[in-house]
Amino acid sequence: MILHSVYCNLRSDVESGAATAIFRELDKLCKRIGGVLSFEYGPNRDFEAKSPEYAVGFVVRFTDRHALEQYAEHPIHKEMGAQLCALCDGGADGVMVFDLEVETAQANA
């Protein structure tokens, strides 16, 4: 499984609601792409004080890399990605992305 995690360093003049509107559009897109397991987004509460500059973010769970590639190449993703970058400090440099290949822990019986 691929966990696609995206964190946004919004410009100081941008309300987090602007990013949330984009996240909602991405969520709609994900519902139309095979291999998407979930889409979740929200504000960064930064309880450990390690990432205060990243105000909002989202995660998408994909079954595999192929599903992630379908999402990444979709025209709506490209359009929403460009809009999101425009909201971030430094444009695309204000967006941090992690694509983790994750395994779920199995309980030892």
N, CA and C atoms as an extended XYZ file, in Angstrom:
327
Properties=species:S:1:pos:R:3:atomname:S:1:resname:S:1:resid:I:1 pbc="F F F"
N         0.841       -1.168        0.000 N   MET     1
C         0.000        0.000        0.000 CA  MET     1
C         0.892        1.238        0.000 C   MET     1
N         0.449        2.272       -0.679 N   ILE     2
C         1.161        3.550       -0.725 CA  ILE     2
C         0.366        4.573        0.074 C   ILE     2
N         1.042        5.227        0.996 N   LEU     3
C         0.454        6.323        1.759 CA  LEU     3
C         1.061        7.610        1.220 C   LEU     3
N         0.252        8.364        0.500 N   HIS     4
C         0.664        9.624       -0.142 CA  HIS     4
C         0.293       10.741        0.823 C   HIS     4
N         1.301       11.372        1.425 N   SER     5
C         1.083       12.407        2.441 CA  SER     5
C         1.567       13.741        1.907 C   SER     5
N         0.707       14.751        1.993 N   VAL     6
C         1.014       16.066        1.446 CA  VAL     6
C         0.772       17.117        2.523 C   VAL     6
N         1.773       17.983        2.738 N   TYR     7
C         1.691       19.015        3.762 CA  TYR     7
C         1.966       20.368        3.116 C   TYR     7
N         1.184       21.387        3.510 N   CYS     8
C         1.228       22.675        2.831 CA  CYS     8
C         1.624       23.812        3.764 C   CYS     8
N         2.634       24.560        3.343 N   ASN     9
C         3.082       25.766        4.036 CA  ASN     9
C         2.386       26.936        3.342 C   ASN     9
N         1.199       27.274        3.843 N   LEU    10
C         0.400       28.310        3.195 CA  LEU    10
C         1.021       29.690        3.385 C   LEU    10
N         0.860       30.533        2.364 N   ARG    11
C         1.296       31.923        2.482 CA  ARG    11
C         0.529       32.578        3.628 C   ARG    11
N         1.099       33.590        4.224 N   SER    12
C         0.472       34.250        5.383 CA  SER    12
C        -0.844       34.937        5.038 C   SER    12
N        -1.043       35.265        3.761 N   ASP    13
C        -2.280       35.933        3.363 CA  ASP    13
C        -3.370       34.962        2.910 C   ASP    13
N        -3.152       33.665        3.099 N   VAL    14
C        -4.101       32.646        2.640 CA  VAL    14
C        -4.786       32.002        3.842 C   VAL    14
N        -6.100       31.938        3.780 N   GLU    15
C        -6.879       31.241        4.805 CA  GLU    15
C        -6.822       29.733        4.531 C   GLU    15
N        -6.805       28.930        5.583 N   SER    16
C        -6.749       27.480        5.399 CA  SER    16
C        -7.966       26.955        4.650 C   SER    16
N        -9.088       27.690        4.709 N   GLY    17
C       -10.285       27.275        3.977 CA  GLY    17
C       -10.085       27.217        2.472 C   GLY    17
N        -9.170       28.013        1.955 N   ALA    18
C        -8.881       27.974        0.510 CA  ALA    18
C        -8.280       26.624        0.142 C   ALA    18
N        -7.385       26.122        0.976 N   ALA    19
C        -6.797       24.801        0.730 CA  ALA    19
C        -7.848       23.712        0.915 C   ALA    19
N        -8.704       23.868        1.904 N   THR    20
C        -9.746       22.878        2.157 CA  THR    20
C       -10.653       22.711        0.947 C   THR    20
N       -10.966       23.786        0.255 N   ALA    21
C       -11.794       23.701       -0.952 CA  ALA    21
C       -11.100       22.839       -2.011 C   ALA    21
N        -9.801       22.990       -2.137 N   ILE    22
C        -9.041       22.167       -3.088 CA  ILE    22
C        -9.032       20.710       -2.633 C   ILE    22
N        -8.845       20.479       -1.341 N   PHE    23
C        -8.849       19.110       -0.819 CA  PHE    23
C       -10.179       18.421       -1.113 C   PHE    23
N       -11.271       19.160       -1.000 N   ARG    24
C       -12.589       18.576       -1.297 CA  ARG    24
C       -12.685       18.131       -2.752 C   ARG    24
N       -12.114       18.923       -3.648 N   GLU    25
C       -12.113       18.544       -5.066 CA  GLU    25
C       -11.255       17.299       -5.294 C   GLU    25
N       -10.123       17.227       -4.617 N   LEU    26
C        -9.271       16.038       -4.734 CA  LEU    26
C        -9.972       14.805       -4.170 C   LEU    26
N       -10.711       14.998       -3.091 N   ASP    27
C       -11.488       13.894       -2.508 CA  ASP    27
C       -12.504       13.374       -3.522 C   ASP    27
N       -13.196       14.279       -4.204 N   LYS    28
C       -14.157       13.875       -5.241 CA  LYS    28
C       -13.454       13.075       -6.334 C   LYS    28
N       -12.286       13.556       -6.749 N   LEU    29
C       -11.520       12.856       -7.776 CA  LEU    29
C       -11.167       11.448       -7.312 C   LEU    29
N       -10.714       11.326       -6.080 N   CYS    30
C       -10.285       10.028       -5.560 CA  CYS    30
C       -11.417        9.008       -5.549 C   CYS    30
N       -12.632        9.472       -5.395 N   LYS    31
C       -13.784        8.566       -5.409 CA  LYS    31
C       -14.026        7.977       -6.804 C   LYS    31
N       -13.403        8.567       -7.810 N   ARG    32
C       -13.588        8.100       -9.190 CA  ARG    32
C       -12.408        7.283       -9.705 C   ARG    32
N       -11.359        7.154       -8.905 N   ILE    33
C       -10.160        6.442       -9.357 CA  ILE    33
C       -10.064        5.101       -8.640 C   ILE    33
N        -9.927        4.044       -9.419 N   GLY    34
C        -9.745        2.723       -8.829 CA  GLY    34
C        -8.434        2.647       -8.063 C   GLY    34
N        -8.452        1.913       -6.974 N   GLY    35
C        -7.238        1.729       -6.191 CA  GLY    35
C        -7.028        2.754       -5.104 C   GLY    35
N        -7.962        3.694       -4.941 N   VAL    36
C        -7.885        4.646       -3.835 CA  VAL    36
C        -8.664        4.053       -2.670 C   VAL    36
N        -7.992        3.884       -1.548 N   LEU    37
C        -8.625        3.311       -0.365 CA  LEU    37
C        -9.251        4.368        0.533 C   LEU    37
N        -8.608        5.539        0.615 N   SER    38
C        -9.161        6.612        1.447 CA  SER    38
C        -8.488        7.930        1.110 C   SER    38
N        -9.184        9.009        1.448 N   PHE    39
C        -8.659       10.365        1.317 CA  PHE    39
C        -9.072       11.103        2.584 C   PHE    39
N        -8.097       11.665        3.281 N   GLU    40
C        -8.368       12.382        4.523 CA  GLU    40
C        -7.563       13.676        4.535 C   GLU    40
N        -8.147       14.739        5.088 N   TYR    41
C        -7.448       16.018        5.134 CA  TYR    41
C        -7.821       16.766        6.405 C   TYR    41
N        -6.991       17.753        6.735 N   GLY    42
C        -7.303       18.565        7.898 CA  GLY    42
C        -6.166       19.482        8.280 C   GLY    42
N        -6.404       20.253        9.351 N   PRO    43
C        -5.374       21.180        9.831 CA  PRO    43
C        -4.284       20.437       10.607 C   PRO    43
N        -3.082       20.974       10.559 N   ASN    44
C        -1.965       20.432       11.338 CA  ASN    44
C        -2.055       20.999       12.755 C   ASN    44
N        -2.265       20.167       13.722 N   ARG    45
C        -2.326       20.617       15.115 CA  ARG    45
C        -0.932       20.694       15.738 C   ARG    45
N         0.056       20.060       15.140 N   ASP    46
C         1.472       20.167       15.537 CA  ASP    46
C         1.663       20.034       17.048 C   ASP    46
N         1.114       18.997       17.625 N   PHE    47
C         1.192       18.773       19.070 CA  PHE    47
C         2.618       18.642       19.581 C   PHE    47
N         3.547       18.231       18.731 N   GLU    48
C         4.947       18.075       19.153 CA  GLU    48
C         5.815       19.268       18.770 C   GLU    48
N         5.216       20.292       18.216 N   ALA    49
C         5.929       21.511       17.818 CA  ALA    49
C         7.100       21.213       16.883 C   ALA    49
N         6.858       20.396       15.867 N   LYS    50
C         7.909       20.020       14.919 CA  LYS    50
C         7.659       20.542       13.509 C   LYS    50
N         6.431       21.012       13.233 N   SER    51
C         6.110       21.421       11.862 CA  SER    51
C         5.130       22.589       11.824 C   SER    51
N         5.403       23.652       12.563 N   PRO    52
C         4.432       24.751       12.642 CA  PRO    52
C         4.167       25.451       11.316 C   PRO    52
N         5.114       25.413       10.390 N   GLU    53
C         4.930       26.125        9.125 CA  GLU    53
C         3.942       25.425        8.188 C   GLU    53
N         3.634       24.163        8.439 N   TYR    54
C         2.715       23.419        7.573 CA  TYR    54
C         1.325       23.416        8.199 C   TYR    54
N         0.471       24.310        7.734 N   ALA    55
C        -0.829       24.552        8.363 CA  ALA    55
C        -1.866       23.461        8.085 C   ALA    55
N        -1.805       22.860        6.910 N   VAL    56
C        -2.813       21.882        6.504 CA  VAL    56
C        -2.158       20.758        5.723 C   VAL    56
N        -2.898       19.675        5.565 N   GLY    57
C        -2.371       18.574        4.779 CA  GLY    57
C        -3.431       17.540        4.483 C   GLY    57
N        -3.026       16.554        3.686 N   PHE    58
C        -3.932       15.441        3.387 CA  PHE    58
C        -3.129       14.179        3.143 C   PHE    58
N        -3.807       13.053        3.296 N   VAL    59
C        -3.214       11.755        3.004 CA  VAL    59
C        -4.180       10.963        2.134 C   VAL    59
N        -3.605       10.235        1.198 N   VAL    60
C        -4.377        9.340        0.339 CA  VAL    60
C        -3.751        7.966        0.456 C   VAL    60
N        -4.582        6.975        0.672 N   ARG    61
C        -4.106        5.584        0.705 CA  ARG    61
C        -4.447        4.935       -0.634 C   ARG    61
N        -3.406        4.427       -1.289 N   PHE    62
C        -3.557        3.755       -2.578 CA  PHE    62
C        -3.205        2.282       -2.421 C   PHE    62
N        -3.854        1.446       -3.195 N   THR    63
C        -3.542        0.019       -3.134 CA  THR    63
C        -2.113       -0.258       -3.605 C   THR    63
N        -1.656        0.524       -4.592 N   ASP    64
C        -0.327        0.286       -5.149 CA  ASP    64
C         0.148        1.516       -5.930 C   ASP    64
N         1.338        1.413       -6.441 N   ARG    65
C         1.931        2.531       -7.167 CA  ARG    65
C         1.145        2.880       -8.427 C   ARG    65
N         0.597        1.874       -9.075 N   HIS    66
C        -0.187        2.114      -10.289 CA  HIS    66
C        -1.370        3.049       -9.999 C   HIS    66
N        -2.051        2.817       -8.897 N   ALA    67
C        -3.186        3.678       -8.528 CA  ALA    67
C        -2.709        5.106       -8.271 C   ALA    67
N        -1.568        5.244       -7.592 N   LEU    68
C        -0.994        6.576       -7.355 CA  LEU    68
C        -0.665        7.261       -8.675 C   LEU    68
N        -0.116        6.526       -9.622 N   GLU    69
C         0.223        7.106      -10.917 CA  GLU    69
C        -1.022        7.568      -11.677 C   GLU    69
N        -2.119        6.804      -11.582 N   GLN    70
C        -3.366        7.221      -12.229 CA  GLN    70
C        -3.844        8.544      -11.640 C   GLN    70
N        -3.775        8.659      -10.339 N   TYR    71
C        -4.154        9.891       -9.646 CA  TYR    71
C        -3.234       11.037      -10.064 C   TYR    71
N        -1.938       10.806      -10.031 N   ALA    72
C        -0.961       11.854      -10.323 CA  ALA    72
C        -1.084       12.381      -11.748 C   ALA    72
N        -1.443       11.541      -12.681 N   GLU    73
C        -1.535       11.940      -14.087 CA  GLU    73
C        -2.898       12.496      -14.472 C   GLU    73
N        -3.859       12.413      -13.598 N   HIS    74
C        -5.207       12.880      -13.934 CA  HIS    74
C        -5.212       14.402      -14.086 C   HIS    74
N        -5.887       14.924      -15.116 N   PRO    75
C        -5.914       16.380      -15.338 CA  PRO    75
C        -6.483       17.172      -14.151 C   PRO    75
N        -7.464       16.619      -13.458 N   ILE    76
C        -8.018       17.337      -12.300 CA  ILE    76
C        -6.976       17.426      -11.186 C   ILE    76
N        -6.219       16.361      -10.984 N   HIS    77
C        -5.155       16.406       -9.978 CA  HIS    77
C        -4.127       17.472      -10.345 C   HIS    77
N        -3.748       17.524      -11.597 N   LYS    78
C        -2.769       18.512      -12.040 CA  LYS    78
C        -3.290       19.929      -11.841 C   LYS    78
N        -4.561       20.151      -12.157 N   GLU    79
C        -5.159       21.478      -11.985 CA  GLU    79
C        -5.231       21.856      -10.504 C   GLU    79
N        -5.714       20.938       -9.679 N   MET    80
C        -5.837       21.222       -8.241 CA  MET    80
C        -4.454       21.376       -7.600 C   MET    80
N        -3.499       20.594       -8.071 N   GLY    81
C        -2.133       20.711       -7.560 CA  GLY    81
C        -1.545       22.081       -7.855 C   GLY    81
N        -1.786       22.580       -9.054 N   ALA    82
C        -1.295       23.912       -9.415 CA  ALA    82
C        -1.951       24.985       -8.552 C   ALA    82
N        -3.258       24.830       -8.310 N   GLN    83
C        -3.959       25.793       -7.454 CA  GLN    83
C        -3.418       25.737       -6.023 C   GLN    83
N        -3.152       24.540       -5.536 N   LEU    84
C        -2.620       24.398       -4.183 CA  LEU    84
C        -1.229       25.023       -4.076 C   LEU    84
N        -0.387       24.779       -5.043 N   CYS    85
C         0.949       25.377       -5.048 CA  CYS    85
C         0.871       26.894       -5.034 C   CYS    85
N        -0.105       27.454       -5.732 N   ALA    86
C        -0.260       28.905       -5.776 CA  ALA    86
C        -0.595       29.487       -4.407 C   ALA    86
N        -1.159       28.684       -3.524 N   LEU    87
C        -1.497       29.134       -2.171 CA  LEU    87
C        -0.322       29.032       -1.192 C   LEU    87
N         0.723       28.331       -1.600 N   CYS    88
C         1.815       28.017       -0.678 CA  CYS    88
C         2.990       28.980       -0.784 C   CYS    88
N         3.641       29.178        0.326 N   ASP    89
C         4.835       30.017        0.392 CA  ASP    89
C         5.914       29.378       -0.473 C   ASP    89
N         6.354       30.084       -1.496 N   GLY    90
C         7.359       29.534       -2.398 CA  GLY    90
C         6.779       28.655       -3.492 C   GLY    90
N         5.471       28.669       -3.660 N   GLY    91
C         4.857       27.835       -4.698 CA  GLY    91
C         5.039       26.358       -4.394 C   GLY    91
N         5.502       25.602       -5.360 N   ALA    92
C         5.688       24.157       -5.178 CA  ALA    92
C         6.682       23.848       -4.059 C   ALA    92
N         7.604       24.766       -3.786 N   ASP    93
C         8.560       24.548       -2.693 CA  ASP    93
C         7.880       24.590       -1.326 C   ASP    93
N         6.661       25.113       -1.268 N   GLY    94
C         5.917       25.159       -0.015 CA  GLY    94
C         5.058       23.937        0.228 C   GLY    94
N         5.228       22.927       -0.610 N   VAL    95
C         4.481       21.673       -0.475 CA  VAL    95
C         5.477       20.553       -0.202 C   VAL    95
N         5.224       19.801        0.870 N   MET    96
C         6.071       18.656        1.200 CA  MET    96
C         5.261       17.389        0.944 C   MET    96
N         5.866       16.448        0.221 N   VAL    97
C         5.179       15.203       -0.130 CA  VAL    97
C         6.020       14.011        0.306 C   VAL    97
N         5.344       13.063        0.945 N   PHE    98
C         5.956       11.777        1.281 CA  PHE    98
C         5.101       10.691        0.653 C   PHE    98
N         5.720        9.767       -0.052 N   ASP    99
C         5.035        8.585       -0.570 CA  ASP    99
C         5.637        7.383        0.135 C   ASP    99
N         4.954        6.937        1.156 N   LEU   100
C         5.460        5.826        1.965 CA  LEU   100
C         4.865        4.513        1.485 C   LEU   100
N         5.724        3.537        1.261 N   GLU   101
C         5.240        2.191        0.982 CA  GLU   101
C         5.087        1.530        2.343 C   GLU   101
N         3.851        1.326        2.758 N   VAL   102
C         3.603        0.894        4.120 CA  VAL   102
C         3.112       -0.554        4.183 C   VAL   102
N         3.384       -1.137        5.314 N   GLU   103
C         2.912       -2.470        5.627 CA  GLU   103
C         2.075       -2.369        6.888 C   GLU   103
N         1.046       -3.166        6.956 N   THR   104
C         0.256       -3.173        8.163 CA  THR   104
C         0.796       -4.244        9.097 C   THR   104
N         0.867       -3.914       10.355 N   ALA   105
C         1.363       -4.869       11.352 CA  ALA   105
C         0.342       -5.963       11.552 C   ALA   105
N         0.821       -7.174       11.584 N   GLN   106
C        -0.045       -8.326       11.843 CA  GLN   106
C         0.159       -8.756       13.278 C   GLN   106
N        -0.930       -8.965       13.961 N   ALA   107
C        -0.832       -9.440       15.352 CA  ALA   107
C        -0.294      -10.867       15.349 C   ALA   107
N         0.663      -11.107       16.213 N   ASN   108
C         1.202      -12.472       16.344 CA  ASN   108
C         0.218      -13.315       17.125 C   ASN   108
N        -0.155      -14.412       16.524 N   ALA   109
C        -1.132      -15.296       17.184 CA  ALA   109
C        -0.434      -16.370       17.971 C   ALA   109
